[in-house]
Amino acid sequence: MHMEEIKEIRPIHSRQAWDKLYARLQDENLVAEQGGEVKSKFLYYSLRMAAVALILLGIGFALYLNLNRRPEIAMLKLNTSNETATLIKTLEDGSVIYIAQNSLFSFPARFNPASRNVELKGEAFFDIAPDASKPFIIETDEALIQVLGTAFNVKTKNGTGFELFVERGKVKVCLKKDPSHSEMVSAGEKISTLNQSLFKSKFAANETSLWYKQRMHFKDEKLSDIISVLNRNFSTNFVLANNETGKHKLTVTFQNESAGTMTELICAALNLKSQTINGSVVFSEVKEGAKPD
């Protein structure tokens, strides 16, 4: 019940209701002759108080529903359009999503306490951070994909089907139109839809490609997240001197660059310096008045 509806409640004509009820009671000889007027007044006021109590109870219940109604979680959207580079997004839980061109990825700024829900139209590679208490759920046009911590590729086909390759871990897939139809897909397996059914099989190494690593684009991402992705996918060993350095945000694209070129690009873009210590490239702030190395 909305507040507008509460305002539209009309006053109850309790006197008229009582007169009608009292006349019926008299017809059925249910009202004593002596002291009838006293009893009549008593019943009248009792009914009136009961009516008021019911109205107040209704208002209180409506307020309770409004106050306890959970607001819908706003979804942020990343649309890659015709971008040829893979857009990399690190979510708040540490999961990394590699979004292909002509794809739409929707996600909340913060996940709710029970699950991590996102939506995908197009293609993306998911590297999900483990969290046994909070499953990661991907909704596509045709299926729901549930994981705890794994890596896999999902490709949807504008509502005409989808396919999924699992690189690491295990994934549960179920059809949206028939949730009872589900399959567990393990590493080295693939699953696809055909005629509203799920088909699982093994896949060869040459069936998948490392498309998401070929041209990686970061848009306004924290440096700490960027170097985490680079270290995960390439033979780099980048390190931050401190947490503050990692908070710098950067928009950059890497395409087959060497570790040295990546280092130069990062330092030039953020005015940082780098030095190699025990085989690791350490990024740190440039002291005021000093020039980067």
C-alpha positions as CSV (number, residue, x, y, z in Angstrom):
1,M,0.0,0.0,0.0
2,H,1.3,3.4,-1.0
3,M,1.0,6.6,1.0
4,E,-1.3,8.0,-1.7
5,E,-3.7,5.1,-1.1
6,I,-3.6,5.7,2.7
7,K,-4.6,9.3,2.1
8,E,-7.6,8.2,0.1
9,I,-9.2,6.2,3.0
10,R,-12.7,7.6,3.6
11,P,-14.1,8.1,7.2
12,I,-16.2,5.1,8.2
13,H,-19.8,5.9,8.8
14,S,-19.8,4.0,12.0
15,R,-23.1,5.5,13.3
16,Q,-25.0,4.3,10.3
17,A,-23.4,0.9,10.4
18,W,-24.2,0.6,14.1
19,D,-27.9,1.6,13.5
20,K,-28.2,-1.1,10.9
21,L,-26.6,-3.7,13.0
22,Y,-28.7,-2.7,16.1
23,A,-31.9,-3.0,14.1
24,R,-31.0,-6.5,13.0
25,L,-30.2,-7.5,16.6
26,Q,-33.5,-6.2,17.7
27,D,-35.4,-8.1,15.0
28,E,-33.7,-11.3,16.2
29,N,-34.4,-10.5,19.9
30,L,-30.7,-10.4,20.7
31,V,-30.9,-7.0,22.5
32,A,-32.2,-6.9,26.1
33,E,-35.1,-4.5,26.6
34,Q,-33.8,-3.1,30.0
35,G,-30.6,-1.2,29.8
36,G,-30.7,-1.4,26.0
37,E,-29.7,2.2,25.6
38,V,-26.7,1.8,27.8
39,K,-25.6,-1.3,26.0
40,S,-26.3,0.4,22.7
41,K,-23.9,3.2,23.5
42,F,-21.3,0.8,24.8
43,L,-21.4,-1.3,21.7
44,Y,-21.4,1.8,19.5
45,Y,-18.2,3.2,21.0
46,S,-16.6,-0.3,21.1
47,L,-17.2,-0.7,17.4
48,R,-16.0,2.8,16.7
49,M,-12.7,2.2,18.7
50,A,-12.3,-1.1,16.8
51,A,-12.7,0.6,13.5
52,V,-10.1,3.3,14.4
53,A,-7.7,0.6,15.6
54,L,-8.0,-1.3,12.3
55,I,-7.3,1.9,10.3
56,L,-4.2,2.6,12.5
57,L,-3.0,-1.0,12.1
58,G,-3.3,-0.7,8.3
59,I,-1.4,2.5,8.2
60,G,1.4,1.0,10.4
61,F,1.6,-2.1,8.2
62,A,1.9,0.0,5.1
63,L,4.7,2.1,6.6
64,Y,6.5,-1.1,7.7
65,L,6.4,-2.4,4.1
66,N,7.7,0.9,2.7
67,L,10.5,1.2,5.2
68,N,11.6,-2.5,4.8
69,R,11.4,-2.6,1.0
70,R,14.9,-3.3,-0.4
71,P,15.9,-0.7,-3.1
72,E,16.8,-2.1,-6.4
73,I,20.6,-2.4,-7.0
74,A,21.7,0.0,-9.8
75,M,23.7,-1.7,-12.4
76,L,26.7,-0.1,-14.1
77,K,27.2,-0.9,-17.8
78,L,30.2,-1.3,-20.0
79,N,29.5,-1.3,-23.7
80,T,32.5,-2.1,-26.0
81,S,30.7,-1.4,-29.3
82,N,33.2,-1.9,-32.1
83,E,36.3,-1.5,-30.0
84,T,39.0,-3.9,-31.3
85,A,40.8,-4.0,-27.9
86,T,39.6,-6.2,-25.0
87,L,38.2,-4.0,-22.2
88,I,39.5,-5.2,-18.8
89,K,37.5,-4.6,-15.7
90,T,38.4,-5.6,-12.1
91,L,35.4,-5.9,-9.9
92,E,35.3,-5.0,-6.2
93,D,35.8,-8.6,-5.2
94,G,39.0,-9.0,-7.3
95,S,37.3,-10.8,-10.2
96,V,38.7,-9.8,-13.6
97,I,36.4,-9.6,-16.6
98,Y,37.8,-9.4,-20.1
99,I,35.1,-8.0,-22.4
100,A,35.2,-8.6,-26.1
101,Q,34.0,-6.1,-28.8
102,N,30.3,-5.6,-29.4
103,S,29.5,-6.8,-25.9
104,L,27.5,-5.4,-23.0
105,F,28.6,-6.2,-19.4
106,S,26.4,-5.0,-16.5
107,F,27.5,-5.2,-12.8
108,P,26.8,-3.4,-9.5
109,A,29.3,-1.1,-7.9
110,R,29.0,-3.3,-4.8
111,F,27.6,-6.8,-4.6
112,N,24.9,-7.7,-2.1
113,P,25.8,-9.9,0.9
114,A,24.4,-13.1,-0.5
115,S,25.6,-13.3,-4.1
116,R,27.5,-11.6,-6.9
117,N,25.2,-11.0,-9.8
118,V,26.2,-9.7,-13.2
119,E,24.7,-9.7,-16.8
120,L,26.4,-10.4,-20.1
121,K,25.3,-9.8,-23.7
122,G,28.2,-10.8,-26.1
123,E,31.4,-12.4,-25.2
124,A,33.7,-12.2,-22.1
125,F,36.4,-14.2,-20.4
126,F,35.8,-14.4,-16.6
127,D,38.5,-15.0,-14.0
128,I,36.5,-15.2,-10.8
129,A,37.9,-14.6,-7.3
130,P,36.9,-17.5,-5.0
131,D,34.3,-16.9,-2.3
132,A,32.5,-20.0,-1.1
133,S,29.9,-17.9,0.8
134,K,28.9,-15.7,-2.2
135,P,28.4,-17.5,-5.5
136,F,29.1,-15.5,-8.7
137,I,26.1,-15.6,-11.0
138,I,26.1,-14.5,-14.7
139,E,22.8,-14.0,-16.4
140,T,22.6,-14.2,-20.2
141,D,19.6,-14.2,-22.5
142,E,19.3,-18.0,-22.3
143,A,21.1,-19.3,-19.3
144,L,22.3,-18.7,-15.7
145,I,25.9,-19.5,-14.9
146,Q,26.9,-20.0,-11.3
147,V,30.5,-20.3,-10.1
148,L,32.5,-19.9,-6.9
149,G,36.0,-19.4,-8.2
150,T,37.2,-20.4,-11.7
151,A,38.2,-19.2,-15.2
152,F,36.0,-19.6,-18.3
153,N,34.9,-18.0,-21.5
154,V,31.3,-17.2,-22.3
155,K,30.0,-16.3,-25.7
156,T,26.3,-15.4,-26.3
157,K,24.6,-15.2,-29.7
158,N,21.9,-12.5,-29.3
159,G,19.4,-14.8,-27.8
160,T,20.0,-17.6,-30.4
161,G,22.3,-19.7,-28.2
162,F,25.5,-19.5,-26.2
163,E,28.7,-21.5,-25.6
164,L,31.0,-21.8,-22.6
165,F,34.5,-23.1,-22.2
166,V,35.9,-23.9,-18.8
167,E,39.6,-23.3,-18.4
168,R,39.9,-23.8,-14.6
169,G,37.5,-25.0,-11.9
170,K,33.9,-25.9,-12.3
171,V,30.7,-24.1,-13.5
172,K,27.0,-24.8,-13.1
173,V,24.8,-23.9,-16.1
174,C,21.0,-23.9,-16.2
175,L,18.5,-22.8,-18.7
176,K,16.4,-19.7,-17.7
177,K,13.3,-21.1,-19.3
178,D,13.7,-24.5,-17.6
179,P,15.9,-24.1,-14.4
180,S,15.6,-27.9,-13.8
181,H,17.7,-28.5,-16.8
182,S,21.2,-27.9,-15.6
183,E,24.7,-29.2,-16.1
184,M,28.0,-29.1,-14.2
185,V,30.9,-28.2,-16.5
186,S,34.5,-28.9,-15.4
187,A,37.9,-27.7,-16.7
188,G,38.5,-29.0,-20.2
189,E,34.8,-29.2,-21.0
190,K,32.5,-27.0,-23.1
191,I,28.7,-26.5,-23.1
192,S,26.4,-24.9,-25.6
193,T,22.7,-24.6,-26.3
194,L,20.7,-26.0,-29.2
195,N,16.9,-26.1,-29.5
196,Q,16.6,-25.0,-25.9
197,S,18.7,-27.9,-24.6
198,L,22.2,-28.0,-23.1
199,F,25.0,-30.1,-24.8
200,K,28.3,-30.8,-23.0
201,S,31.5,-32.2,-24.5
202,K,35.3,-32.1,-24.3
203,F,37.2,-29.4,-26.1
204,A,40.6,-29.4,-27.7
205,A,43.2,-26.8,-26.7
206,N,43.1,-25.3,-30.2
207,E,39.3,-24.7,-29.9
208,T,40.0,-21.8,-27.6
209,S,42.1,-18.7,-28.2
210,L,43.8,-16.2,-26.0
211,W,41.9,-13.4,-27.7
212,Y,41.5,-11.5,-24.5
213,K,45.3,-11.1,-24.1
214,Q,46.1,-9.8,-27.5
215,R,45.1,-6.2,-27.1
216,M,44.2,-5.2,-23.5
217,H,42.6,-1.9,-22.8
218,F,42.2,-0.5,-19.2
219,K,39.9,2.4,-18.8
220,D,40.3,4.5,-15.6
221,E,41.5,1.5,-13.6
222,K,43.6,1.6,-10.5
223,L,47.3,0.8,-11.1
224,S,47.1,-1.9,-8.5
225,D,44.5,-3.7,-10.5
226,I,46.3,-3.2,-13.8
227,I,49.6,-4.7,-12.6
228,S,47.7,-7.6,-11.0
229,V,46.2,-8.4,-14.5
230,L,49.6,-8.0,-16.2
231,N,51.4,-10.2,-13.7
232,R,48.6,-12.8,-14.1
233,N,48.8,-13.0,-17.9
234,F,52.4,-12.1,-18.8
235,S,55.9,-12.9,-17.6
236,T,56.1,-9.7,-15.6
237,N,56.8,-9.2,-11.9
238,F,55.5,-5.7,-11.2
239,V,55.4,-4.5,-7.6
240,L,54.1,-1.4,-5.9
241,A,56.3,0.4,-3.3
242,N,53.2,1.2,-1.2
243,N,49.4,1.2,-1.3
244,E,49.2,4.8,-2.2
245,T,51.0,4.3,-5.5
246,G,48.5,1.7,-6.4
247,K,45.6,4.1,-6.1
248,H,46.6,6.1,-9.2
249,K,44.1,5.6,-12.0
250,L,45.2,5.0,-15.6
251,T,43.7,4.6,-19.1
252,V,46.0,2.7,-21.3
253,T,46.2,0.0,-24.0
254,F,48.9,-2.7,-24.2
255,Q,49.4,-4.7,-27.4
256,N,52.3,-7.2,-27.5
257,E,54.6,-4.8,-25.5
258,S,57.6,-6.1,-23.6
259,A,57.8,-5.7,-19.9
260,G,60.2,-2.8,-20.4
261,T,57.8,-0.9,-22.7
262,M,55.0,-1.5,-20.3
263,T,57.1,-0.1,-17.5
264,E,58.0,3.0,-19.5
265,L,54.3,3.7,-20.4
266,I,53.2,3.4,-16.8
267,C,55.9,5.7,-15.5
268,A,55.4,8.3,-18.1
269,A,51.6,8.3,-17.7
270,L,51.6,8.6,-13.9
271,N,54.9,10.4,-13.3
272,L,56.3,7.4,-11.4
273,K,59.7,5.9,-11.2
274,S,60.8,2.3,-11.4
275,Q,63.7,0.3,-10.2
276,T,64.5,-3.4,-10.4
277,I,65.0,-5.1,-7.0
278,N,65.6,-8.8,-6.8
279,G,64.1,-9.4,-10.2
280,S,61.0,-7.3,-9.5
281,V,60.1,-4.0,-11.1
282,V,59.1,-1.7,-8.3
283,F,56.9,1.4,-9.0
284,S,57.1,4.3,-6.6
285,E,56.4,8.0,-6.4
286,V,58.8,10.6,-7.7
287,K,59.9,12.8,-4.9
288,E,59.1,16.5,-5.2
289,G,61.8,18.3,-7.2
290,A,63.3,15.0,-8.5
291,K,63.0,13.6,-12.0
292,P,62.0,10.0,-12.7
293,D,64.8,7.6,-13.5
